[in-house]
Amino acid sequence: MPITPNYAFEKRQRELAKKNKLEEKKARKRESTASTLDSTPAEPAHSTVLAPVAATEDAKGGPRVHRKRSP
């Protein structure tokens, strides 16, 4: 009787290898982000610069509204 391959075992081994590779990649990424955060000064996450009021409103004091022109 010939020996047949165990496809379920091979598939499981491929899945485990893929999972381990992904975990290693995540670990490398965590290490690289941790090292870059340690070496660079902390910067604010969001800028608090606001647009001037005159640039966002028209001369009448209301917000700009774009409407279709009638022919």
Secondary structure, DSSP 8 states (H G I E B T S, - for coil): ------HHHHHHHHHHHHHHHHHHHHHHHHHHHHHHHHHS----SS------HHHHB-TTSSB--------
